[in-house]
Amino acid sequence: MKRLLVLVSVVLALTCSPAPVAQSQTPESQVVSAERKVKLKNAKPIVRDKSKPVRKALEDWYARNIAAFKAKDVTAVMALRTEDFQTYTPDGKVNTRSDMEAYTQRFLGRIDHFISLDFGIGTIKVDGELASADVTQATARMQHLPDGTLHKVEARAVQIETWRNTSTGWKLYRVDNVRSTGLLVDDKPYQPYK
């Protein structure tokens, strides 16, 4: 069940560092960074937060991702991920897109219904076509455990999610640094080996 928790955390989701992306030679545009643009106009700095359109796009991405999970639609879930999507578990295992598609199929097959799916996107770092952020997630669902019994399962995690801006919009490219995980079954900490 511990492995199930790790994979659940990775699937739901939900390491790029900010870097300058361009510098203009015009006197009006002095600094362009990954998250904000500072322009000088009549010697007065004007700061624009470039992450706002990205945040809005990622919030829209999450709305589609949540809808796909609630509908238990594996095809729709995977359509929101890049062809080279991968996850890195805390124990160092790398999961490919194919691995995660198979896991998502098994995972959703055990879900009776979701009670809640909550995601919080932290500070977004934009580097070219990539955007990454710490994502805090908390889910509650009615789920069949491996023995077939139905239970309320609550899971939480914090992880770094990285998206790539593609010709069809933002898609999840990578999940790693999964931490602060927790799992409750019927409101009690789950002990898979006791």
Contacts in CASP RR format, 6 or more apart in sequence:
PFRMAT RR
TARGET T0000
AUTHOR 0000-0000-0000
METHOD contacts of the structure
MODEL  1
MKRLLVLVSVVLALTCSPAPVAQSQTPESQVVSAERKVKLKNAKPIVRDK
SKPVRKALEDWYARNIAAFKAKDVTAVMALRTEDFQTYTPDGKVNTRSDM
EAYTQRFLGRIDHFISLDFGIGTIKVDGELASADVTQATARMQHLPDGTL
HKVEARAVQIETWRNTSTGWKLYRVDNVRSTGLLVDDKPYQPYK
1 145 0 8 1.000
1 146 0 8 1.000
1 183 0 8 1.000
1 190 0 8 1.000
1 192 0 8 1.000
2 192 0 8 1.000
5 155 0 8 1.000
5 181 0 8 1.000
5 182 0 8 1.000
5 183 0 8 1.000
5 190 0 8 1.000
6 89 0 8 1.000
6 90 0 8 1.000
6 91 0 8 1.000
6 178 0 8 1.000
6 181 0 8 1.000
7 89 0 8 1.000
7 95 0 8 1.000
7 103 0 8 1.000
7 107 0 8 1.000
8 107 0 8 1.000
8 139 0 8 1.000
8 155 0 8 1.000
9 137 0 8 1.000
9 155 0 8 1.000
9 157 0 8 1.000
9 159 0 8 1.000
9 178 0 8 1.000
9 181 0 8 1.000
10 87 0 8 1.000
10 88 0 8 1.000
10 89 0 8 1.000
10 95 0 8 1.000
10 100 0 8 1.000
10 159 0 8 1.000
10 175 0 8 1.000
10 178 0 8 1.000
11 87 0 8 1.000
11 100 0 8 1.000
11 103 0 8 1.000
11 104 0 8 1.000
11 107 0 8 1.000
12 69 0 8 1.000
12 117 0 8 1.000
12 119 0 8 1.000
12 137 0 8 1.000
12 139 0 8 1.000
12 155 0 8 1.000
12 157 0 8 1.000
13 119 0 8 1.000
13 135 0 8 1.000
13 137 0 8 1.000
13 157 0 8 1.000
13 159 0 8 1.000
13 161 0 8 1.000
13 172 0 8 1.000
13 175 0 8 1.000
14 62 0 8 1.000
14 119 0 8 1.000
14 135 0 8 1.000
14 137 0 8 1.000
14 157 0 8 1.000
14 159 0 8 1.000
14 161 0 8 1.000
14 175 0 8 1.000
15 132 0 8 1.000
15 160 0 8 1.000
15 162 0 8 1.000
15 174 0 8 1.000
15 176 0 8 1.000
15 177 0 8 1.000
16 125 0 8 1.000
16 126 0 8 1.000
16 127 0 8 1.000
16 130 0 8 1.000
16 131 0 8 1.000
16 132 0 8 1.000
16 162 0 8 1.000
17 125 0 8 1.000
17 127 0 8 1.000
18 33 0 8 1.000
18 34 0 8 1.000
18 35 0 8 1.000
18 125 0 8 1.000
18 126 0 8 1.000
18 127 0 8 1.000
19 34 0 8 1.000
19 127 0 8 1.000
20 31 0 8 1.000
20 32 0 8 1.000
20 33 0 8 1.000
20 34 0 8 1.000
21 32 0 8 1.000
21 33 0 8 1.000
21 34 0 8 1.000
21 126 0 8 1.000
21 127 0 8 1.000
21 128 0 8 1.000
22 32 0 8 1.000
23 31 0 8 1.000
23 32 0 8 1.000
24 30 0 8 1.000
24 32 0 8 1.000
27 40 0 8 1.000
28 39 0 8 1.000
28 40 0 8 1.000
28 41 0 8 1.000
29 37 0 8 1.000
29 39 0 8 1.000
29 40 0 8 1.000
30 38 0 8 1.000
30 39 0 8 1.000
30 40 0 8 1.000
30 45 0 8 1.000
31 37 0 8 1.000
31 38 0 8 1.000
32 38 0 8 1.000
33 50 0 8 1.000
34 50 0 8 1.000
34 125 0 8 1.000
34 126 0 8 1.000
34 127 0 8 1.000
34 128 0 8 1.000
35 49 0 8 1.000
35 50 0 8 1.000
35 51 0 8 1.000
35 124 0 8 1.000
35 125 0 8 1.000
35 126 0 8 1.000
36 47 0 8 1.000
36 48 0 8 1.000
36 49 0 8 1.000
36 50 0 8 1.000
36 51 0 8 1.000
37 47 0 8 1.000
37 48 0 8 1.000
37 50 0 8 1.000
38 45 0 8 1.000
38 46 0 8 1.000
38 47 0 8 1.000
38 48 0 8 1.000
39 45 0 8 1.000
39 46 0 8 1.000
39 48 0 8 1.000
40 46 0 8 1.000
50 126 0 8 1.000
51 123 0 8 1.000
51 124 0 8 1.000
51 126 0 8 1.000
51 131 0 8 1.000
54 124 0 8 1.000
54 126 0 8 1.000
54 131 0 8 1.000
54 170 0 8 1.000
55 121 0 8 1.000
55 124 0 8 1.000
57 169 0 8 1.000
57 170 0 8 1.000
58 121 0 8 1.000
58 124 0 8 1.000
58 131 0 8 1.000
58 133 0 8 1.000
58 163 0 8 1.000
58 170 0 8 1.000
59 121 0 8 1.000
61 80 0 8 1.000
61 163 0 8 1.000
61 170 0 8 1.000
61 171 0 8 1.000
61 172 0 8 1.000
62 119 0 8 1.000
62 121 0 8 1.000
64 76 0 8 1.000
64 80 0 8 1.000
65 77 0 8 1.000
65 80 0 8 1.000
65 172 0 8 1.000
66 117 0 8 1.000
66 119 0 8 1.000
67 76 0 8 1.000
68 76 0 8 1.000
68 77 0 8 1.000
68 79 0 8 1.000
68 80 0 8 1.000
69 77 0 8 1.000
69 108 0 8 1.000
69 114 0 8 1.000
69 117 0 8 1.000
70 114 0 8 1.000
70 117 0 8 1.000
72 108 0 8 1.000
72 109 0 8 1.000
72 111 0 8 1.000
74 101 0 8 1.000
74 104 0 8 1.000
74 105 0 8 1.000
74 108 0 8 1.000
77 104 0 8 1.000
77 108 0 8 1.000
78 97 0 8 1.000
78 100 0 8 1.000
78 101 0 8 1.000
78 104 0 8 1.000
80 171 0 8 1.000
80 172 0 8 1.000
81 97 0 8 1.000
81 100 0 8 1.000
81 171 0 8 1.000
81 172 0 8 1.000
81 173 0 8 1.000
82 97 0 8 1.000
82 164 0 8 1.000
82 166 0 8 1.000
82 171 0 8 1.000
82 172 0 8 1.000
82 173 0 8 1.000
83 97 0 8 1.000
84 97 0 8 1.000
84 173 0 8 1.000
85 96 0 8 1.000
85 97 0 8 1.000
85 100 0 8 1.000
85 171 0 8 1.000
85 172 0 8 1.000
85 173 0 8 1.000
85 174 0 8 1.000
86 94 0 8 1.000
86 95 0 8 1.000
86 96 0 8 1.000
86 97 0 8 1.000
86 100 0 8 1.000
86 173 0 8 1.000
86 174 0 8 1.000
86 175 0 8 1.000
87 94 0 8 1.000
87 95 0 8 1.000
87 99 0 8 1.000
87 100 0 8 1.000
87 174 0 8 1.000
87 175 0 8 1.000
87 176 0 8 1.000
88 94 0 8 1.000
88 95 0 8 1.000
88 174 0 8 1.000
88 175 0 8 1.000
88 176 0 8 1.000
88 177 0 8 1.000
88 178 0 8 1.000
89 95 0 8 1.000
89 178 0 8 1.000
90 178 0 8 1.000
90 179 0 8 1.000
90 181 0 8 1.000
95 103 0 8 1.000
109 144 0 8 1.000
110 143 0 8 1.000
110 144 0 8 1.000
110 145 0 8 1.000
111 141 0 8 1.000
111 142 0 8 1.000
111 143 0 8 1.000
111 144 0 8 1.000
112 141 0 8 1.000
112 142 0 8 1.000
112 143 0 8 1.000
112 144 0 8 1.000
112 150 0 8 1.000
113 141 0 8 1.000
113 142 0 8 1.000
114 139 0 8 1.000
114 140 0 8 1.000
114 141 0 8 1.000
115 140 0 8 1.000
115 141 0 8 1.000
115 142 0 8 1.000
115 152 0 8 1.000
116 138 0 8 1.000
116 139 0 8 1.000
116 140 0 8 1.000
117 137 0 8 1.000
117 139 0 8 1.000
118 137 0 8 1.000
118 138 0 8 1.000
118 139 0 8 1.000
119 135 0 8 1.000
119 136 0 8 1.000
119 137 0 8 1.000
120 135 0 8 1.000
120 136 0 8 1.000
120 137 0 8 1.000
121 133 0 8 1.000
121 135 0 8 1.000
122 133 0 8 1.000
122 134 0 8 1.000
122 135 0 8 1.000
122 136 0 8 1.000
123 133 0 8 1.000
123 134 0 8 1.000
124 131 0 8 1.000
124 132 0 8 1.000
124 133 0 8 1.000
125 131 0 8 1.000
125 132 0 8 1.000
125 133 0 8 1.000
128 165 0 8 1.000
129 164 0 8 1.000
129 165 0 8 1.000
129 166 0 8 1.000
130 162 0 8 1.000
130 163 0 8 1.000
130 164 0 8 1.000
130 165 0 8 1.000
130 173 0 8 1.000
131 162 0 8 1.000
131 163 0 8 1.000
131 165 0 8 1.000
131 170 0 8 1.000
132 160 0 8 1.000
132 161 0 8 1.000
132 162 0 8 1.000
132 163 0 8 1.000
133 160 0 8 1.000
133 161 0 8 1.000
134 158 0 8 1.000
134 159 0 8 1.000
134 160 0 8 1.000
135 158 0 8 1.000
135 159 0 8 1.000
135 160 0 8 1.000
135 161 0 8 1.000
136 156 0 8 1.000
136 157 0 8 1.000
136 158 0 8 1.000
136 180 0 8 1.000
137 155 0 8 1.000
137 156 0 8 1.000
137 157 0 8 1.000
137 158 0 8 1.000
137 159 0 8 1.000
138 154 0 8 1.000
138 155 0 8 1.000
138 156 0 8 1.000
139 154 0 8 1.000
139 155 0 8 1.000
139 156 0 8 1.000
140 152 0 8 1.000
140 153 0 8 1.000
140 154 0 8 1.000
141 152 0 8 1.000
141 153 0 8 1.000
142 150 0 8 1.000
142 151 0 8 1.000
142 152 0 8 1.000
142 153 0 8 1.000
143 150 0 8 1.000
143 151 0 8 1.000
143 152 0 8 1.000
143 153 0 8 1.000
144 150 0 8 1.000
144 151 0 8 1.000
145 151 0 8 1.000
145 153 0 8 1.000
145 185 0 8 1.000
151 185 0 8 1.000
151 186 0 8 1.000
152 184 0 8 1.000
152 185 0 8 1.000
152 186 0 8 1.000
152 187 0 8 1.000
153 183 0 8 1.000
153 184 0 8 1.000
153 185 0 8 1.000
153 190 0 8 1.000
154 183 0 8 1.000
154 184 0 8 1.000
154 185 0 8 1.000
154 187 0 8 1.000
155 181 0 8 1.000
155 182 0 8 1.000
155 183 0 8 1.000
155 184 0 8 1.000
156 180 0 8 1.000
156 181 0 8 1.000
156 182 0 8 1.000
157 178 0 8 1.000
157 179 0 8 1.000
157 180 0 8 1.000
157 181 0 8 1.000
157 182 0 8 1.000
158 178 0 8 1.000
158 179 0 8 1.000
158 180 0 8 1.000
159 175 0 8 1.000
159 176 0 8 1.000
159 177 0 8 1.000
159 178 0 8 1.000
159 179 0 8 1.000
160 174 0 8 1.000
160 175 0 8 1.000
160 176 0 8 1.000
160 177 0 8 1.000
161 172 0 8 1.000
161 174 0 8 1.000
161 175 0 8 1.000
162 172 0 8 1.000
162 173 0 8 1.000
162 174 0 8 1.000
162 175 0 8 1.000
162 176 0 8 1.000
163 170 0 8 1.000
163 171 0 8 1.000
163 172 0 8 1.000
163 173 0 8 1.000
164 170 0 8 1.000
164 171 0 8 1.000
164 173 0 8 1.000
182 189 0 8 1.000
183 189 0 8 1.000
183 190 0 8 1.000
184 190 0 8 1.000
END
